[in-house]
């Protein structure tokens, strides 16, 4: 029988907390640089010496050096002039190694740090209606701007966050902001989150739950919606996150659900309170037999696991009428209202 090492579990928990906390706060990035090839390895000591003089080198381990962001552009210029750059890789925060050619993109996306640290995010409300077109809930959608006031598209900002290892910090900011916007309305709210950005729910989600409790909001009014459902690889991790929410009285939804074996297995395992039919199967469903087939299969699966079926992306009344007659209960889309900073009554 294996004996537990004293303090082992505590050290693991502490390690997880440190990882999570490091990603909560936007700190200066450290870049790991890995050099390959005879020429690069011969030149590397000169690089280390130069970066040491400028106090921008953090660590040296054989052919891998860790450089502070302040010294990375300097290194990049030197590498392009004196090294074989195609044999140099970099990574941030233990992410996968990437070719050096992608480094300028990461550096150019430094503006994401300002968005997060200064909280340059607001929320728009999009109504979710029932079969009588009465507002059942709102989905809170994050909108971003730079300090100069220029708008940033969501796909642009999340790409920047991924590139710079800021995804958790951005996701946390969006969740916390959404909770603050939701509290005064006392209405059911769908709040998005990215499960792959969360390391350990008991640490990463605690601040969101505590904020909701501080604001005195009934937890059953919050529906935490899994973004990028189709991209979830670690089902056990996602289940742990959703269980954390459920145990504290919150509900959860899966978005963009469509066809596919992996998605069906996921539904059976997770049993979400709400299931959103992907808009690509909604738009034009009234006249497309293949979309109708998928929409009906989705509806049957939702009812089987006692999940509320929700059709998103409804733009035409013909599609709404077909979905309503088929048995769908909730609907979202431009037909009922676009995202707006003031919630439609």
N, C-alpha and C positions, 0 to 999 in steps of 0.2 A: 504494500500500500504506500503510495507516494505521500510524503509529508509536505504540507504547505510551508514555504519559506517565509519566516516572520517578516512582515512588512511588505511582502511581494505584491499583494493585491493593492495596498495603499500606494505603492510606488507606481503601479500601472495606472491607477486612477489619477494620480498626480500628473503623470505624463500626459494622459489624455486631456486633462484640464489645461495644462500648459500649451498643448497644441491648439486647443480651441481658443484659449485666451490670446495667443499670438495672432490668430486670424481675426479676432474681434476688433483689434486696434490696428490702425494703419501705421505701421512703422516703416522705416527705410528698408528697402529690399537689399538682400545679399544674393549675388549671382554666383552659382558654382560654374566654373569654367573647366572643361576637360580637354586636354590637348593630346593628339595622336600624331604619329609620324616622326621620323628621325629629325627633320629640320625643326619642327615645332618643339620637340623635347630639348633640342640643343639651345634654342632661343629662350625657352621658358625661364631659366634662372635670371636672365636679364629683365624679363617682364616682372618677375617677383621683386627684384631689387628696385626697380623703378616705382612700382606700386607701394612698396614699403616706405620709400622716401616721402611719398605723398600721403601716407597713412590711410590708404584706401584698400589695403589687402587685409582680409579678415582671418584667413586660415590657409595653410598649405599642406596637402597630403599627396605625395608622389606627383602624379601628373594632373592633379585636380587642385585648383586654387579657388578660394571663395573671395569675391571682390565686392566691396560696397558699391552701391549704385553710383556714387560720386566719382568712382574711378572706372566705371564700365565703358563710358564713351571713349575715354583715353585709351583703354585697352583695345577697343574695337578699331580705332584708327591705326594703332601700332600693328595690330594683327593683320589688317588689310594690306599694310605696306610691307611687312617683314616676315609674315608667317603664311603657312598654307591654310587659309581660313576654312576651306572645305573639310579640313580634318580637325576642326574645333567645334565642340558642342557646349551648350549651356543648359541650365535648368534653375528653377526657383522653387524653394520650399519642397524639395524632394519630389517634384513633378517629373514627368518623363523628360529625358534628354532631347534637346531640339538642336537643329543645325544653327550655326552662328548667324546665318543669313536672316533668321527670324528675329534676332535680337533688336535691330532698330525699331521694329514694329512695337515691341514691348516697351522700349524707352519712349517712343512717341505717344504712348497711351498713358503717360504719367498723370494726365488730367483727371483720370478716374479717382486718384487719391484725394484730390481736392473735393470732388463731388461727395465722397464718403465722409471725409473729416468735417466738412462744413454742412453736411446734411442737405445737399441741394436736390431734394426730392419732394414731390407733392403727390397727392392721390386724386384720381378721377373716379367717379362712380358710374357704373353701367348697370342698369336695372335687369333683374331676372324676374320674369313674370310667370303667372300660372295660366291655366287654360282660359280664364276669364280676362286675361291681360291685366290683372291686378299685380302690383309690385309685391313679390314675395321676399326678395332680397336684393342686395347690390354686390357686384364684384368690384373690389377696390384695385385699381390698376395704377401702378407707379409711373410717374412721368418725371423726367429729369431735365435739368438745365445747368449750363456752366455759369460761373460767377458773372460773366458778362451778359447773361440773360439768354444766350442762344440755346435752343432746344437740342436735346440729344435723343435719338431714337433708341427704344429699349434694346433692339438687337445689337446696336452699336455699343451700348454701355455694358451689356453682359458679356460681349466678346472681349471688351477691354478688361473687364474684371477677371475673366478666365485667364487671359494672357498674362496678367500681372499677379495672379494668385490672390485676388481680392474678392473672389466670389462669395465667400462666407460673410465677409464684412458688409458687402453690398446687400446680400440677401437679408441679413439681420436688420440693416437700416430700413429696408423696405417693409419688413414685417412689423417692426416697432412703429414706424410712421403710420402704417395702415391701422394698427390697433388704436393709436391716438385719434385718427380721423373717424374711426368707427364708433368710439365710445359715446359721443353725445347723441347719436341718432337712435340708439336702443332698437336697432333693426338687425335682422340676420345679415351677416357680411361674409363674403367669400374672399379669403386672403391667400395670395399665392406664396409658395415657397419652393425652393429647389432642394430636393433631398440629398443630391450628391454634394452639396456644400456643407452639410451638417456632419460633424465628426462623431459626437456622442450626444444624443438628445437630452440626457439629464443635465448636461452642462450648456450645450449650445442653445437650447430652447427655453431654459429656465427664465431668462430675462423677459422673454415675450410673455410667458405665463404670469410672471410676477407683475408686469405692467398691467395686464388685463385685470388682475385681482386688485391692484391699487386703484384702478379707475372704476372699480365696482361694476364691471360688465358681467352679465350672466354668460358663463362660458359656452352655453348651448347656442348662443347667437353667433358664435364664430365657426366658420367652416374653413379649415385650412386645406387649400387646394394644391395638389401635387402638380408642379409644372414639369413638362417633359416626361410624361408617364411612359411613353414608348422607349425612352432611353435609360430606364432604370435597369441596372444589371444586378445589383445586390438586393434581392428581395427581402432577405432577413433584416438588413439594415433599415430598409423602408418600413418594414412591419414594426420594428422597434420604435421608430419615430412616431408612427401613427398610433401605436399603443400608448406612448407617452402622452400624446394629445387626448386620446380617448379616456384614459384613466383620470384625467383632470377635467372632464366634462365637455370637452370640445368635440366638434364633428369634423369629418374630413371628406374630401372629394378627389376623384381622379379625373384629370382633364384629357382631352384629345383621344379618347378611347375609340378604337376602331376594330378592325378585324385582325386576326393573327393568333396563333396558338399561345405565344408567350403572354399576350394580354389576357386571354381567357383564364390561364392558370393564375395569373396575378389577381384577377378579380375574385376567384374562388378563395384565394389565400387571404386577401386583405379585407374583403367584404366592406367596401366603402359606403358611407351614408348616401353619397351622391355620385352618379356617373355621368360624365359629359360626353355626348356623342361628338366626335370630331366634325368640325364644320364642313370638311370636304365630302362627308356623307349626308350633310344636311342641305347644302345649297344645291337646288335642282332635284331634290328627292321626289317631288310630286310627279316628275315625268321621267325618272330614270329607274328602270326596273332593278338594276344591280344595286343602286344605292338603297332602294326600298328593301331589298333582301337583307342587306347589312343592317339597316336601321331596325328591322323587325327582329333579327337575331340579337342585336344589342338590347332591345327592349325586353325580350324574353329572358336574357341573362340577368339584366338588372332586377327584374321582378323575382327571379328565382333566388337571388341572394338578398332580397329585401332592400335593394338600393333604389333611390329615387332617380329615374331617368331624366336627364336634362339635355336638350338639344341646343347647341351653341352655334352662333353664326347665322341665325335666321334673318334673312333680308327680304324675302318675298312672302306675301300672304298665302299663296298657293302651297308653299312648303309648310308654313305654319298650320294650315288647315289639315293637310295630309298627316302631319305628325300628331296633331291633336286627336284626329279621328282614330289614329293607330294606337293611341294610349299613352303618349308622352305627357308628362305632368308639368314640367318646367321648361322655360324657353328664354334664350338670350340672343340678342343680335340687334342690328341697326333698325330693324322693323319696329322695335319697342323703345329704342333710345341709344344714342352713341355715348361713349364715355364723356363725362362732363364734370367740371370741378364742383358744381352744385348739384346734389342729388335730385333727380326728377321725382316729383311727388305724384 
